Amino acid sequence: MTRTDVLIIGAGAAGLFCAGVAQQLGLKVVLLDHSPKVAEKIRISGGGRSNFTNILMDAAQPHRHFLGENPAFARSALARYTAEDFVSLMNRHGVPYHEKHKGQLFCDRSSQDLIDVLLKECAAGAKGGEVLHWQPCALRSLTHHDSGESAPHYLAQTDRGPLQAQAVVVASGGLSIPQIGASDLGFRLAAQFGLEVVPPRAALVPLTFEPQHWQKFAHLSGLSLPVSIQTTRGKQVAVFEEDLLLTHKGLSGPAALQISSYWSPEQALLIDWLPARDLKHELVALKQRSRKLLANELASWLPQRLVQAWLDNQPQWQQPIHDTPDKALVALAESLQHCALNASGTEGYKKAEVTAGGVSVAELSQQTMESKKQPGLYFIGEVVDITGWLGGYNFQWAWSSAHACAMGLASQLNRL
Ligand SMILES: Cc1cc2nc3c(=O)[nH]c(=O)nc-3n(C[C@H](O)[C@H](O)[C@H](O)COP(=O)(O)OP(=O)(O)OC[C@H]3O[C@@H](n4cnc5c(N)ncnc54)[C@H](O)[C@@H]3O)c2cc1C
C-alpha cells in the first residue's frame, strides 16, 4: 500500500501545476494519468505553441471572458493567481514568448517549453514535498473511508496497486479530443460522490450546417475573412469580431469557435460580413458616382468568390450600381450585414478545444475548489463548469484553480 498526502488524477495543465505548487508547500503528491505521455493537450495547444494566458483577463469581471452557470465563482481564484503571476513564472524559467492578438501570449518556440516549466516546478521541492508520476496508470476505483478507526482518507485502486491519500484532486479535464486521452472520469467521480454535473457540451468547436442550407457556401471552403458574429444564449447576447473560416461543412476559425460556446440549436447566428461599414448608406452614395457593376464595387470590400456566391441567381444585383434601384441596394446591404444562419450542429468533441458544462460550481468552495459535500475531494481545471473564451483563458483557469486548490490542500493538511 502506497501512502501519500494527495492523489491528483490527471497530469494535464491543472493537475501538473497543482502538483508543483502543492509539493513546494511540503505535500507528498502522487500524480496519476492513464496516458503514457504527460500533458498531451498542452503539446497540441495553440498550434503547438500554447497560448498560455491572456494579459487582458479581468479577474474582477470573469463573465467578460468565461461562461458557465455562475462565472463569478471564478473571481476568487483568478484574482489570487493572475495572468501576471503565470507570466512571472515563465520569466523565471527564461521561456521566450510573444503577444499575438488581443492579449494572447504564446511560446516563441514550442509548447514543450511550457511543459518543461510545469515538470521543473514538480521537481523543485524544498520543504520535503515530492511528486511521484504514475503514468500510464489507470484508476480502477476510488472510495472514501471515515470509520473512526483511522483518520478519514481515500483509497484508490490503481494499475500500480492500492494507494491511500488524505485528499484527492480531480484534474481529469473534459471530453474534448478523446484521441489523446480525454475521458468522462471526472464527471463519473462527481456523480459517485453525489455532486451535480451541468450537462457537458462541445465548445470552441467548428459549427456545421445541413448540406441543403450550406450549398451556397460549400464551394467557398478555405475562404477566411473578418466578420462580426452574434448569437443569444438565455438573456445573454454574445458578439465577436474575429476571422471566420468557411469550410465544406460549415464555419470555423476564431469567430466560429468563440460563438460556438454560446450557440444553441434553436438560436440563429447573425453575421455581418462587412463589420466596419454602413453598407446601406455607402452603396446608395456610391450609386451617384460609379458606373461599375455592383459586383465589381463589392469586390473591393469582400473576397471575389464570396461576392459571386452572394449575387448568383440574383438578377436585381447583377447590373451596374448606377442602374440598381435603391430598394435592391438596401436589400443587399441588409442581407450582408444581418445574415441569419441556422447551424445544425458542431463537429463534436473530436474537434472541440474545450468542454463546456461540468462539475457544478455550486458544489465547490470558490476559495479552495473543495467539494462542500465531500471533504478532501477537489475539482480543478476544465472538469469544472467554468469555460473560457479562445485566447489563453482556459489555461489561465487551469493555473488559477490549481493554485487555489494547492493552497487549500496545504491548509487542510496543516502545511501553511
Ligand atoms: C487543440 C486544442 C488547442 C488548445 N489550445 C489552447 C490554448 O492555446 N490556450 C488555452 O488556454 N487553452 C487551449 N486549449 C484548452 C486547454 O488545453 C484545456 O482547457 C486545458 O488543457 C484544461 O486543463 P485540464 O488540466 O483541466 O485538462 P487536460 O489538460 O485535458 O488534462 C487532463 C488529463 O487527465 C487525464 N485523464 C483523463 N481521463 C483520465 C482517466 N480516466 N484516468 C486517468 N487520467 C485521465 C488526461 O490524459 C489528461 O492528461 C486547447 C485545447 C485543444 C484541444
PDBQT file of the ligand as one rigid body, heavy atoms in Angstrom, charges set to zero:
ROOT
HETATM    1  C1  LIG A 501      -6.449  21.562 -29.928  1.00  0.00    +0.000 C 
HETATM    2  C2  LIG A 501      -6.537  22.337 -28.643  1.00  0.00    +0.000 A 
HETATM    3  C3  LIG A 501      -5.878  23.552 -28.524  1.00  0.00    +0.000 A 
HETATM    4  C4  LIG A 501      -5.997  24.295 -27.352  1.00  0.00    +0.000 A 
HETATM    5  N1  LIG A 501      -5.310  25.458 -27.274  1.00  0.00    +0.000 NA
HETATM    6  C5  LIG A 501      -5.423  26.204 -26.132  1.00  0.00    +0.000 A 
HETATM    7  C6  LIG A 501      -4.661  27.398 -25.992  1.00  0.00    +0.000 A 
HETATM    8  O1  LIG A 501      -3.805  27.730 -26.827  1.00  0.00    +0.000 OA
HETATM    9  N2  LIG A 501      -4.879  28.148 -24.863  1.00  0.00    +0.000 N 
HETATM   10  C7  LIG A 501      -5.758  27.774 -23.877  1.00  0.00    +0.000 A 
HETATM   11  O2  LIG A 501      -5.919  28.494 -22.894  1.00  0.00    +0.000 OA
HETATM   12  N3  LIG A 501      -6.428  26.608 -23.979  1.00  0.00    +0.000 NA
HETATM   13  C8  LIG A 501      -6.274  25.819 -25.065  1.00  0.00    +0.000 A 
HETATM   14  N4  LIG A 501      -6.947  24.629 -25.149  1.00  0.00    +0.000 N 
HETATM   15  C9  LIG A 501      -7.756  24.203 -23.984  1.00  0.00    +0.000 C 
HETATM   16  C10 LIG A 501      -6.821  23.667 -22.887  1.00  0.00    +0.000 C 
HETATM   17  O3  LIG A 501      -5.915  22.730 -23.472  1.00  0.00    +0.000 OA
HETATM   18  C11 LIG A 501      -7.621  22.979 -21.786  1.00  0.00    +0.000 C 
HETATM   19  O4  LIG A 501      -8.646  23.838 -21.335  1.00  0.00    +0.000 OA
HETATM   20  C12 LIG A 501      -6.702  22.624 -20.622  1.00  0.00    +0.000 C 
HETATM   21  O5  LIG A 501      -5.716  21.709 -21.049  1.00  0.00    +0.000 OA
HETATM   22  C13 LIG A 501      -7.518  22.025 -19.487  1.00  0.00    +0.000 C 
HETATM   23  O6  LIG A 501      -6.620  21.600 -18.491  1.00  0.00    +0.000 OA
HETATM   24  P1  LIG A 501      -7.010  20.385 -17.553  1.00  0.00    +0.000 P 
HETATM   25  O7  LIG A 501      -5.787  20.062 -16.774  1.00  0.00    +0.000 OA
HETATM   26  O8  LIG A 501      -8.268  20.665 -16.850  1.00  0.00    +0.000 OA
HETATM   27  O9  LIG A 501      -7.309  19.184 -18.555  1.00  0.00    +0.000 OA
HETATM   28  P2  LIG A 501      -6.297  18.456 -19.548  1.00  0.00    +0.000 P 
HETATM   29  O10 LIG A 501      -5.153  19.339 -19.877  1.00  0.00    +0.000 OA
HETATM   30  O11 LIG A 501      -7.147  17.927 -20.642  1.00  0.00    +0.000 OA
HETATM   31  O12 LIG A 501      -5.703  17.243 -18.693  1.00  0.00    +0.000 OA
HETATM   32  C14 LIG A 501      -6.495  16.180 -18.255  1.00  0.00    +0.000 C 
HETATM   33  C15 LIG A 501      -5.605  14.998 -18.013  1.00  0.00    +0.000 C 
HETATM   34  O13 LIG A 501      -6.371  13.967 -17.411  1.00  0.00    +0.000 OA
HETATM   35  C16 LIG A 501      -6.055  12.725 -17.993  1.00  0.00    +0.000 C 
HETATM   36  N5  LIG A 501      -7.175  11.824 -17.870  1.00  0.00    +0.000 N 
HETATM   37  C17 LIG A 501      -8.375  11.911 -18.496  1.00  0.00    +0.000 A 
HETATM   38  N6  LIG A 501      -9.136  10.844 -18.185  1.00  0.00    +0.000 NA
HETATM   39  C18 LIG A 501      -8.397  10.078 -17.326  1.00  0.00    +0.000 A 
HETATM   40  C19 LIG A 501      -8.638   8.825 -16.691  1.00  0.00    +0.000 A 
HETATM   41  N7  LIG A 501      -9.778   8.177 -16.877  1.00  0.00    +0.000 N 
HETATM   42  N8  LIG A 501      -7.670   8.324 -15.902  1.00  0.00    +0.000 NA
HETATM   43  C20 LIG A 501      -6.502   8.971 -15.728  1.00  0.00    +0.000 A 
HETATM   44  N9  LIG A 501      -6.207  10.147 -16.339  1.00  0.00    +0.000 NA
HETATM   45  C21 LIG A 501      -7.156  10.708 -17.114  1.00  0.00    +0.000 A 
HETATM   46  C22 LIG A 501      -5.717  13.050 -19.440  1.00  0.00    +0.000 C 
HETATM   47  O14 LIG A 501      -4.883  12.066 -20.009  1.00  0.00    +0.000 OA
HETATM   48  C23 LIG A 501      -5.021  14.407 -19.293  1.00  0.00    +0.000 C 
HETATM   49  O15 LIG A 501      -3.625  14.276 -19.168  1.00  0.00    +0.000 OA
HETATM   50  C24 LIG A 501      -6.813  23.844 -26.286  1.00  0.00    +0.000 A 
HETATM   51  C25 LIG A 501      -7.443  22.617 -26.395  1.00  0.00    +0.000 A 
HETATM   52  C26 LIG A 501      -7.307  21.865 -27.545  1.00  0.00    +0.000 A 
HETATM   53  C27 LIG A 501      -8.000  20.546 -27.620  1.00  0.00    +0.000 C 
ENDROOT
TORSDOF 0
